[in-house]
Amino acid sequence: MRPVRVAALLLRQLYLLRGSPARVLPIFAWVAIDVVLWGFITRYLNAVTSPGFDLVPVLLGAVLLWDFFGRVMQGVTMAFFEDVWSRSFLNVFSTPISIPEYVTALVVSSVATSAVALGVMVALAAAAFGLSFLGFGLALVPLLLVLFLFGIALGVIGCAIVLRLGPAAEWLIWPIPAVLSPFAGVFYPVATLPAWMQACSRLLPPSYVFEALRALVAGRSVPASAFAIGGALAIAHVLLACWIFVRVFRYAVRTGLLARYSAESVS
Amino acid sequence: MTTPPAPAVAAPPVLSVDALRKAYGAVAAVDGVSFRVHRGEIVGLLGPNGAGKTTIIDMVLGVVTPSAGAIRIDGADLGARRSAALERTSFAAVYAPLPGNLTVRQNLRVFGLLYGVAALGRRIDALLEELDLTALRDVRCGVLSSGEQTRVSLAKALLNDPRLMLLDEPTASLDPATAREVRARIRAFVARSGAGVLWTSHNMFEVQEVCHRVLFLSRGRILLEGDPRSLPREHGLATLEDLFVAVAREPLTLERG
């Protein structure tokens, strides 16, 4: 692993962000809109439901964490799509860069953009709606970490899908968080779901995160096993995602797809 | 027309290709190709469209995996030591322009880091100067003319002071004056650095001017090999273009022995 090659792709992302408001705005604009929308919904629900239970940390906190996960995933895919849009595969992959270096650059790029998004969301939620994550203390760290790892995993899988199916497959990637959210129990306990959906939930690390969030808000302790299972699942998803990406990349090199990517298929 | 300076054939080759084969299902795009490129040597890879030239270049670049055979670049086995082999290899082709949304300098900086170029800032400034790109350094590549984009691609290809350059129709779409200038710069670089070049072109005048040796490909196989200035006569033809047409039309009559 040569850090300088990772730095090269990060520099490329920086150049692109610096010169393009269309790239900078989505990093925080949509998540900020989500926070504002759900902040007012939560305020309204607080006004019409029985007093004593604050919905702000339950709903707005959940939205914030879910949007963080979505930003992490998109941070990975956006960096990859830059190569798709500028048709750079031939130039980039004919350099000495290795696949671990390339994927690391996607991940580090996502760390930077999702950190900005998280900062904006936390500041806006605190300033406008009084949501403070400080009350959760250090328990918040593993929750964010699990969501971050799962976001990376889905981002890498998204890149593999687009590499395999061609640029038009991009539209399959954007809705992935929305498709998963009913299973992840973002806004309700997993027990609310039918048995088959609960079985799916158990395989999704975010479902452990949101169960833990609700327990923390209710003042209950969160068993360490919940963090451990969520974390282990997230790591397993990251490893699986990397394995899938490497397999797809090798397929693309073996079949000639990488060199003729704009054709979308070599068959 | 001048004959290019003789290459260093006694030294180990910068590119060794042995029994290279690439098959897509039952179709062999490249079928048992073997050749060498020596230091200071420009080898022309010629053949009709679909003969397998670009597939060979893609395999040497590591973006297409061979079905069989071996590729060694400056002694490093491409399959086993890909990064080491590609570190001193470079590539330019008219169909692979640099990202148009970055400026000339930004592109050169990004690719310079990818190739691990030392003293990158100075190297970029020197190449911008050498290729008359200084005035365009802060212009996005997407708005440059074809000739300017070719010069930028060439600057990228020279960044890492390559031992092996792969140039796939580097002067296609250029006007004759710019094409001549590009050929002169590449020849000067080869003479100065001792790099080896694998060059594809459909311009037979250009091939005769710059190449020490040519390989004629047809249907994935090398049919002929030799000096582009004497090869037509050896086959009873007047020009290299006549030979090219003969290879394209009647490959079976020209199989190499």
Interface residues (C-beta under 8 A of the other chain):
Chain A: R2 V4 R5 A7 A8 L9 L11 R12 Y15 L16 G19 S20 E82 S86 R87 S88 F89 L90 N91 V92 F93 S94 T95 P96 I97 S98 R250 V253 R254 T255 G256 L258 A259 V266
Chain B: K22 Y24 T54 T55 D58 L61 G62 V63 V64 T65 R82 S83 A84 L86 E87 T89 F91 A93 A96 L98 P99 G100 N101 L102 T103 Q106 R109 V110 F111 G112 L113 L114 Y115 G116 K156
